[in-house]
Amino acid sequence: MELKYITQDNIDEAHINITSAEMYKEFQEYNGLMLRMQKKRYAFLRDFWALWIMNAILLFLGLKTFLFWNGSLIYMVSGMYPLCLLVAAVYLILMIYFIGVRKLYSWKAGLLISLLLIPVSLAFIPLVAANAIVIFLMEKKDSEMRNETGYPHFVPLIGSYKSIVKDGEVFGIESEGVYATGMKADYVVPEDPFAKYRIKPEDDMGMLADNDISNIKE
């Protein structure tokens, strides 16, 4: 998304002072993009945690099956159970480091790491295939978000208004005065409905006073 009025400081602070109709339009478009990207981000996080839950369950079941079913290539060659467990541990460490820590969302990398499990037990073949599929889905979603503004958190902006639009004419607000900007707008920047009740406190008077509210002319 190309931004004209929203700066990186606005994005970092998740806030912007809106002073023109064009800025308000960009503000709306930006927040709309953030909401769309957040939906994709939630879908990515769903797949991310599904990957680890799936690995925890299938790795446990695969090792349990390995103890009762002699389907291990490593055991057939070496005759050592600890070596099988060592290879499974190396697989888990590599998955956590490259996928979890380094965030290498590549299905090819996930497949290569997962292939370490095949010599441990043929029962891990479904886990190898599932890892490649889930990481492929993660890679696809991440590539759709990576180059978008606001990556990776996509936090919407909170807008404060220093301009008003009335009857299609844009007015700016500066200090105590209001000035016309000579601009026209096809939409209306929302005005604060409680602005007319806000008065400047004097002599320890509160922000609201009955005599001031009663004297307001609609």
GUDOMAR-71312 format. One record per residue: chain; x, y, z of N, C-alpha, C in turn. Coordinates in Angstrom, 1 decimal, decimal comma. Layout:
BEGIN
R palo    n.x    n.y    n.z   ca.x   ca.y   ca.z    c.x    c.y    c.z
R    A      X      Y      Z      X      Y      Z      X      Y      Z
...
***
This chain:
BEGIN
R palo    n.x    n.y    n.z   ca.x   ca.y   ca.z    c.x    c.y    c.z
R    A    0,8   -1,2    0,0    0,0    0,0    0,0    0,9    1,2    0,0
R    A    0,7    2,1   -1,0    1,4    3,4   -1,0    0,8    4,4   -0,1
R    A    1,6    5,0    0,8    1,1    5,9    1,8    1,6    7,3    1,5
R    A    0,7    8,3    1,6    1,1    9,7    1,3    1,1   10,5    2,7
R    A    0,2   10,2    3,6    0,0   10,9    4,8    0,5   10,1    6,0
R    A    0,3    8,8    6,0    0,7    8,0    7,1    2,2    7,7    7,1
R    A    2,9    8,0    8,2    4,3    7,8    8,2    4,6    6,6    9,1
R    A    5,9    6,2    9,1    6,4    5,1    9,9    6,2    5,4   11,4
R    A    6,4    6,6   11,7    6,1    7,0   13,2    4,7    6,8   13,5
R    A    3,7    7,1   12,6    2,3    6,8   12,9    2,1    5,4   13,1
R    A    2,7    4,6   12,2    2,5    3,1   12,3    3,1    2,6   13,6
R    A    4,3    3,1   14,0    4,9    2,6   15,3    4,1    3,0   16,5
R    A    3,5    4,2   16,4    2,7    4,7   17,6    1,3    4,2   17,5
R    A    0,8    3,7   16,3   -0,5    3,3   16,1   -1,5    4,4   16,3
R    A   -1,1    5,6   15,9   -1,9    6,8   16,1   -1,6    7,8   15,0
R    A   -2,6    8,6   14,6   -2,4    9,6   13,6   -3,4   10,8   13,9
R    A   -2,9   12,0   13,7   -3,8   13,2   13,8   -4,3   13,5   12,4
R    A   -5,6   13,4   12,2   -6,2   13,6   10,9   -6,5   15,1   10,7
R    A   -5,9   15,7    9,7   -6,1   17,1    9,5   -6,7   17,5    8,1
R    A   -7,0   16,4    7,3   -7,6   16,7    6,0   -8,5   15,6    5,6
R    A   -9,3   15,8    4,6  -10,2   14,8    4,1   -9,4   13,7    3,4
R    A   -8,4   14,0    2,7   -7,6   13,1    2,0   -6,9   12,1    3,0
R    A   -6,4   12,8    4,1   -5,7   12,0    5,2   -6,7   11,0    5,8
R    A   -8,0   11,5    6,0   -9,0   10,6    6,6   -9,3    9,4    5,7
R    A   -9,3    9,7    4,4   -9,6    8,6    3,4   -8,5    7,6    3,5
R    A   -7,2    8,0    3,5   -6,1    7,1    3,6   -6,1    6,3    4,9
R    A   -6,5    7,0    6,0   -6,6    6,4    7,3   -7,6    5,3    7,2
R    A   -8,8    5,5    6,6   -9,8    4,4    6,4   -9,3    3,2    5,6
R    A   -8,6    3,5    4,5   -8,1    2,5    3,6   -7,0    1,7    4,4
R    A   -6,2    2,4    5,1   -5,1    1,7    5,9   -5,7    0,7    6,9
R    A   -6,6    1,2    7,7   -7,2    0,4    8,7   -8,0   -0,8    8,1
R    A   -8,6   -0,6    6,9   -9,3   -1,7    6,2   -8,3   -2,7    5,8
R    A   -7,1   -2,3    5,3   -6,0   -3,2    5,0   -5,5   -4,0    6,2
R    A   -5,4   -3,3    7,3   -4,9   -4,0    8,5   -5,9   -5,1    9,0
R    A   -7,2   -4,8    8,9   -8,2   -5,8    9,3   -8,1   -7,0    8,4
R    A   -7,9   -6,8    7,1   -7,8   -7,9    6,1   -6,5   -8,7    6,4
R    A   -5,4   -8,0    6,7   -4,1   -8,7    7,0   -4,2   -9,4    8,3
R    A   -4,9   -8,9    9,3   -5,0   -9,6   10,6   -5,7  -10,9   10,4
R    A   -6,7  -11,0    9,5   -7,4  -12,3    9,3   -6,4  -13,3    8,7
R    A   -5,5  -12,8    7,8   -4,5  -13,8    7,3   -3,5  -14,1    8,3
R    A   -3,2  -13,2    9,2   -2,2  -13,5   10,2   -2,8  -14,5   11,2
R    A   -4,1  -14,4   11,6   -4,7  -15,3   12,5   -4,7  -16,7   11,8
R    A   -4,9  -16,8   10,5   -4,9  -18,1    9,8   -3,5  -18,7    9,8
R    A   -2,5  -17,8    9,7   -1,1  -18,2    9,7   -0,8  -18,8   11,1
R    A   -1,1  -18,1   12,2   -0,9  -18,5   13,5   -1,6  -19,8   13,9
R    A   -2,8  -20,0   13,3   -3,5  -21,2   13,5   -2,7  -22,4   12,9
R    A   -2,1  -22,2   11,7   -1,3  -23,3   11,1    0,0  -23,5   11,9
R    A    0,5  -22,4   12,4    1,8  -22,4   13,1    1,7  -23,3   14,3
R    A    0,6  -23,0   15,1    0,5  -23,8   16,3    0,0  -25,2   16,1
R    A   -0,8  -25,4   15,0   -1,2  -26,7   14,6    0,0  -27,6   14,2
R    A    1,0  -27,0   13,6    2,2  -27,7   13,3    2,9  -28,3   14,5
R    A    3,0  -27,5   15,6    3,7  -28,0   16,8    2,8  -29,0   17,6
R    A    1,5  -28,8   17,6    0,6  -29,7   18,3    0,7  -31,1   17,6
R    A    0,6  -31,0   16,2    0,7  -32,2   15,4    2,0  -33,0   15,6
R    A    3,1  -32,2   15,7    4,4  -32,9   15,9    4,5  -33,5   17,3
R    A    3,9  -32,9   18,3    4,0  -33,4   19,6    3,2  -34,7   19,7
R    A    2,0  -34,8   19,1    1,2  -36,0   19,1    1,8  -37,1   18,3
R    A    2,1  -36,8   17,0    2,5  -37,8   16,1    3,9  -38,3   16,4
R    A    4,8  -37,4   16,9    6,1  -37,9   17,4    6,0  -38,8   18,5
R    A    5,1  -38,6   19,4    4,9  -39,5   20,6    4,4  -40,8   20,1
R    A    3,4  -40,8   19,2    2,8  -42,0   18,7    3,7  -42,8   17,9
R    A    4,6  -42,1   17,1    5,5  -42,7   16,3    6,6  -43,5   17,1
R    A    7,1  -42,8   18,1    8,1  -43,5   19,0    7,5  -44,6   19,8
R    A    6,2  -44,5   20,2    5,5  -45,6   20,9    5,4  -46,8   19,9
R    A    5,0  -46,5   18,7    4,9  -47,6   17,7    6,2  -48,2   17,4
R    A    7,3  -47,4   17,4    8,6  -47,9   17,2    9,0  -49,0   18,2
R    A    8,6  -48,8   19,4    9,0  -49,7   20,5    8,3  -51,1   20,3
R    A    7,2  -51,1   19,6    6,4  -52,4   19,5    6,5  -53,0   18,1
R    A    7,0  -52,2   17,2    7,0  -52,6   15,8    8,4  -52,3   15,2
R    A    9,1  -53,4   14,8   10,4  -53,2   14,3   10,4  -52,7   12,9
R    A   10,2  -51,4   12,7   10,2  -50,8   11,4   11,2  -49,8   11,3
R    A   12,3  -49,9   12,0   13,3  -48,8   12,0   14,5  -49,3   11,2
R    A   14,9  -48,5   10,2   16,1  -48,8    9,4   17,3  -48,7   10,2
R    A   17,4  -47,7   11,1   18,6  -47,5   11,9   18,8  -48,7   12,9
R    A   17,7  -49,2   13,4   17,8  -50,3   14,4   18,2  -51,6   13,6
R    A   17,7  -51,7   12,4   18,0  -52,9   11,7   19,5  -52,9   11,3
R    A   20,1  -51,8   11,1   21,5  -51,7   10,7   22,4  -51,7   12,0
R    A   22,1  -50,9   13,0   22,9  -50,8   14,2   22,5  -51,6   15,4
R    A   21,2  -51,9   15,5   20,7  -52,7   16,6   20,7  -51,9   17,9
R    A   20,7  -50,5   17,8   20,8  -49,7   19,0   19,6  -48,8   19,0
R    A   18,8  -48,9   20,0   17,6  -48,1   20,3   18,0  -46,6   20,6
R    A   19,1  -46,4   21,4   19,4  -45,0   21,7   19,8  -44,2   20,5
R    A   20,3  -44,8   19,5   20,7  -44,1   18,3   19,4  -43,6   17,5
R    A   18,4  -44,4   17,6   17,1  -43,9   17,0   16,5  -42,7   17,7
R    A   16,6  -42,8   19,1   16,1  -41,7   19,9   17,0  -40,4   19,6
R    A   18,3  -40,6   19,4   19,2  -39,5   19,2   18,8  -38,8   17,9
R    A   18,5  -39,5   16,8   18,2  -39,0   15,5   16,8  -38,2   15,7
R    A   15,9  -38,8   16,4   14,6  -38,1   16,6   14,8  -36,8   17,4
R    A   15,7  -36,8   18,3   16,0  -35,6   19,1   16,6  -34,5   18,2
R    A   17,5  -34,9   17,3   18,2  -34,0   16,3   17,1  -33,4   15,4
R    A   16,1  -34,2   15,0   15,0  -33,7   14,1   14,3  -32,6   14,9
R    A   13,9  -32,9   16,1   13,1  -31,9   16,9   13,9  -30,6   17,1
R    A   15,2  -30,7   17,4   16,0  -29,5   17,6   16,1  -28,7   16,3
R    A   16,3  -29,3   15,2   16,3  -28,6   13,9   15,0  -28,0   13,6
R    A   13,9  -28,6   13,8   12,6  -28,1   13,6   12,4  -26,8   14,4
R    A   12,7  -26,9   15,7   12,5  -25,8   16,6   13,4  -24,6   16,2
R    A   14,6  -24,9   15,8   15,6  -23,8   15,5   15,2  -23,1   14,2
R    A   15,1  -23,9   13,1   14,8  -23,3   11,8   13,4  -22,8   11,6
R    A   12,4  -23,6   12,0   11,0  -23,2   11,8   10,5  -22,3   12,9
R    A   10,8  -22,7   14,1   10,3  -21,9   15,3   11,1  -20,6   15,6
R    A   12,4  -20,7   15,6   13,3  -19,6   15,9   13,7  -18,7   14,7
R    A   14,3  -19,4   13,7   14,7  -18,6   12,5   13,6  -18,3   11,6
R    A   12,4  -18,8   11,8   11,2  -18,6   11,0   11,4  -18,8    9,5
R    A   12,1  -19,9    9,3   12,3  -20,3    7,9   11,1  -21,1    7,4
R    A   10,1  -20,3    6,9    8,9  -21,0    6,5    9,0  -21,5    5,0
R    A    9,7  -22,6    4,9    9,9  -23,2    3,6    9,6  -24,6    3,7
R    A    8,6  -25,1    2,8    8,2  -26,5    2,9    9,3  -27,4    2,5
R    A   10,3  -26,9    1,6   11,4  -27,8    1,2   12,3  -28,0    2,4
R    A   12,6  -27,0    3,2   13,4  -27,1    4,4   12,7  -28,0    5,4
R    A   11,4  -27,8    5,6   10,7  -28,7    6,5   10,7  -30,1    6,1
R    A   10,6  -30,4    4,8   10,6  -31,7    4,3   11,9  -32,4    4,5
R    A   13,0  -31,7    4,2   14,4  -32,2    4,4   14,6  -32,6    5,9
R    A   14,2  -31,7    6,7   14,4  -32,0    8,2   13,6  -33,2    8,6
R    A   12,3  -33,2    8,1   11,4  -34,3    8,5   11,9  -35,7    8,0
R    A   12,6  -35,7    6,9   13,1  -37,0    6,3   14,1  -37,7    7,3
R    A   14,6  -37,0    8,3   15,4  -37,6    9,3   14,7  -38,7   10,0
R    A   13,3  -38,5   10,1   12,5  -39,5   10,9   12,3  -40,8   10,2
R    A   12,4  -40,8    8,9   12,1  -42,0    8,1   13,0  -43,2    8,5
R    A   14,4  -43,0    8,7   15,2  -44,1    9,2   14,9  -44,5   10,6
R    A   14,3  -43,6   11,4   14,0  -43,9   12,8   12,8  -44,9   12,8
R    A   11,8  -44,6   12,0   10,6  -45,5   12,0    9,8  -45,2   10,8
R    A    9,4  -46,2   10,0    8,5  -45,9    8,9    7,1  -45,4    9,3
R    A    6,8  -45,5   10,6    5,6  -45,0   11,1    5,5  -43,4   11,0
R    A    6,7  -42,8   10,8    6,7  -41,3   10,7    6,5  -40,8    9,3
R    A    6,2  -41,7    8,4    5,9  -41,2    7,0    4,7  -40,2    7,0
R    A    3,6  -40,5    7,7    2,5  -39,5    7,7    2,9  -38,2    8,3
R    A    3,8  -38,2    9,3    4,2  -36,9    9,9    5,1  -36,1    8,9
R    A    5,9  -36,8    8,2    6,8  -36,1    7,2    5,9  -35,4    6,1
R    A    4,9  -36,1    5,6    4,0  -35,6    4,6    3,2  -34,4    5,2
R    A    2,7  -34,6    6,4    1,9  -33,5    7,1    2,7  -32,3    7,3
R    A    4,0  -32,4    7,7    4,9  -31,3    7,9    5,0  -30,5    6,7
R    A    5,3  -31,1    5,6    5,5  -30,5    4,3    4,2  -29,7    3,9
R    A    3,1  -30,3    4,1    1,8  -29,6    3,7    1,5  -28,4    4,5
R    A    1,6  -28,5    5,9    1,3  -27,4    6,8    2,3  -26,3    6,6
R    A    3,6  -26,6    6,4    4,6  -25,5    6,2    4,4  -24,9    4,9
R    A    3,9  -25,6    3,9    3,6  -25,0    2,6    2,5  -24,0    2,7
R    A    1,5  -24,3    3,5    0,4  -23,4    3,7    0,8  -22,2    4,5
R    A    1,7  -22,4    5,5    2,3  -21,2    6,2    3,1  -20,3    5,3
R    A    3,9  -21,0    4,5    4,8  -20,2    3,5    3,9  -19,4    2,6
R    A    2,8  -19,9    2,1    1,9  -19,2    1,2    1,3  -18,0    1,9
R    A    0,8  -18,2    3,1    0,2  -17,0    3,8    1,2  -16,0    4,2
R    A    2,4  -16,4    4,6    3,5  -15,4    5,0    3,9  -14,6    3,8
R    A    4,0  -15,2    2,6    4,4  -14,5    1,4    3,4  -13,5    1,0
R    A    2,1  -13,8    1,3    1,0  -12,8    1,0    1,1  -11,6    1,9
R    A    1,6  -11,7    3,1    1,7  -10,7    4,1    3,0   -9,9    4,2
R    A    4,1  -10,6    3,8    5,4  -10,1    4,1    5,7   -8,7    3,5
R    A    5,2   -8,4    2,4    5,5   -7,1    1,7    4,4   -6,1    2,0
R    A    3,5   -6,4    2,8    2,4   -5,4    3,1    2,8   -4,4    4,2
R    A    2,3   -3,2    4,2    2,6   -2,2    5,2    2,0   -2,8    6,6
R    A    2,8   -2,6    7,6    2,4   -3,0    9,0    2,8   -4,4    9,4
R    A    3,5   -5,1    8,5    4,0   -6,5    8,8    4,9   -6,4   10,0
R    A    4,9   -7,3   10,9    4,0   -8,5   10,9    2,8   -8,5   11,8
R    A    2,6   -7,3   12,6    1,5   -7,3   13,5    0,2   -6,7   13,0
R    A    0,4   -5,8   12,0   -0,8   -5,2   11,4   -1,8   -4,5   12,4
R    A   -1,2   -3,6   13,1   -2,0   -2,9   14,2   -2,8   -1,7   13,5
R    A   -4,1   -1,6   13,7   -4,8   -0,5   13,1   -4,5    0,8   13,8
R    A   -4,6    1,9   13,1   -4,3    3,2   13,7   -5,5    3,8   14,4
R    A   -5,2    4,5   15,5   -6,3    5,3   16,2   -6,2    6,7   15,7
R    A   -7,3    7,3   15,2   -7,2    8,6   14,7   -7,8    9,6   15,6
R    A   -7,1   10,8   15,7   -7,7   11,9   16,4   -7,9   13,0   15,3
R    A   -8,9   13,9   15,5   -9,3   14,8   14,5   -9,0   16,2   14,8
R    A   -8,3   16,9   13,9   -8,1   18,3   14,0   -8,7   19,0   12,8
R    A   -9,7   18,4   12,2  -10,4   19,0   11,1  -11,9   18,6   11,1
R    A  -12,7   19,3   10,5  -14,1   19,0   10,5  -14,6   19,2    9,0
R    A  -15,7   18,4    8,7  -16,3   18,6    7,4  -17,7   18,9    7,6
R    A  -18,2   20,0    7,0  -19,6   20,4    7,1  -20,1   20,8    5,8
R    A  -21,2   20,2    5,4  -21,8   20,5    4,1  -20,8   20,4    2,9
R    A  -19,9   19,4    3,1  -18,9   19,1    2,0  -17,7   20,0    2,0
R    A  -17,7   21,0    2,9  -16,5   21,9    3,0  -15,6   21,5    4,2
R    A  -14,3   21,5    3,9  -13,4   21,1    5,0  -12,9   22,3    5,7
R    A  -12,9   22,2    7,1  -12,4   23,3    7,9  -11,3   22,7    8,8
R    A  -10,3   23,5    9,0   -9,2   23,1    9,9   -9,4   23,8   11,3
R    A   -8,8   23,2   12,3   -8,9   23,7   13,6   -7,5   24,1   14,1
R    A   -7,3   25,3   14,5   -6,0   25,7   15,0   -6,2   26,6   16,2
R    A   -5,6   26,2   17,3   -5,8   27,0   18,6   -7,2   27,1   18,9
R    A   -7,7   28,4   19,0   -9,1   28,6   19,3   -9,9   28,9   18,1
R    A   -9,3   29,0   16,9  -10,0   29,4   15,7  -10,3   28,3   14,7
R    A  -11,2   28,5   13,8  -11,5   27,6   12,8  -11,3   28,3   11,4
R    A  -10,6   27,7   10,5  -10,4   28,3    9,2  -10,7   27,4    8,1
R    A  -11,2   27,9    7,0  -11,5   27,1    5,8  -10,3   26,7    5,1
R    A  -10,2   25,5    4,6   -9,0   25,1    3,8   -9,2   25,2    2,3
R    A  -10,4   25,5    1,9  -10,7   25,7    0,4  -10,8   24,3   -0,2
R    A  -11,1   23,3    0,5  -11,1   21,9    0,0  -12,6   21,5    0,0
R    A  -12,9   20,5   -0,9  -14,2   19,9   -0,9  -14,1   18,4   -0,6
R    A  -15,1   17,9    0,1  -15,0   16,5    0,5  -16,3   15,8    0,1
R    A  -16,2   14,5   -0,3  -17,4   13,7   -0,7  -17,9   12,9    0,5
R    A  -17,3   13,0    1,6  -17,7   12,3    2,8  -17,5   13,2    4,0
R    A  -17,9   12,7    5,2  -17,9   13,6    6,4  -17,0   12,9    7,4
R    A  -16,0   13,7    7,9  -15,2   13,3    9,0  -16,0   13,3   10,3
R    A  -16,1   12,3   11,0  -17,0   12,3   12,2  -16,6   13,4   13,2
R    A  -17,6   14,1   13,7  -17,3   15,1   14,7  -17,6   14,5   16,1
R    A  -16,9   15,0   17,1  -17,1   14,6   18,4  -18,4   15,0   18,9
R    A  -19,3   14,1   19,3  -20,7   14,5   19,7  -20,7   15,2   21,0
R    A  -19,6   15,1   21,8  -19,6   15,7   23,1  -18,7   17,0   23,2
R    A  -18,3   17,4   22,0  -17,4   18,6   22,0  -18,1   19,8   22,5
R    A  -19,4   20,0   22,3  -20,1   21,2   22,7  -20,2   21,2   24,2
R    A  -20,0   20,1   24,9  -20,2   20,1   26,4  -18,8   20,3   27,1
R    A  -17,7   20,4   26,3  -16,4   20,6   26,9  -16,1   22,1   26,9
R    A  -15,9   22,6   28,2  -15,6   24,0   28,4  -14,3   24,1   29,1
R    A  -13,6   25,2   29,1  -12,4   25,4   29,7  -12,6   25,7   31,2
R    A  -12,1   24,9   32,1  -12,3   25,1   33,6  -11,7   26,4   34,1
R    A  -12,5   27,1   34,9  -12,0   28,4   35,5  -12,4   28,4   37,0
R    A  -11,5   28,9   37,8  -11,8   29,0   39,3  -12,2   27,6   39,8
R    A  -11,4   26,6   39,5  -11,6   25,3   40,0  -12,9   24,7   39,6
R    A  -13,5   25,2   38,6  -14,8   24,6   38,1  -14,5   23,3   37,3
R    A  -15,4   22,4   37,4  -15,3   21,1   36,7  -15,5   21,3   35,2
R    A  -15,3   20,2   34,5  -15,4   20,3   33,0  -16,8   20,5   32,6
R    A  -17,8   20,1   33,4  -19,2   20,3   33,0  -19,9   21,1   34,1
R    A  -20,6   22,1   33,6  -21,4   22,9   34,6  -22,8   23,0   34,1
R    A  -23,8   22,9   35,0  -25,2   23,0   34,6  -25,5   24,2   33,9
R    A  -25,0   25,4   34,3  -25,4   26,6   33,7  -24,9   26,7   32,2
R    A  -23,7   26,1   32,0  -23,2   26,1   30,6  -24,0   25,2   29,7
R    A  -24,3   24,0   30,2  -25,1   23,1   29,4  -26,5   23,6   29,0
R    A  -27,1   24,3   30,0  -28,5   24,8   29,8  -28,5   26,0   28,9
R    A  -27,3   26,6   28,7  -27,3   27,8   27,8  -26,9   27,5   26,4
R    A  -26,7   26,2   26,1  -26,2   25,8   24,8  -27,4   25,9   23,9
R    A  -27,2   26,6   22,7  -28,2   26,7   21,7  -28,0   25,7   20,7
R    A  -29,0   24,9   20,4  -29,0   23,8   19,4  -29,0   24,5   18,1
***
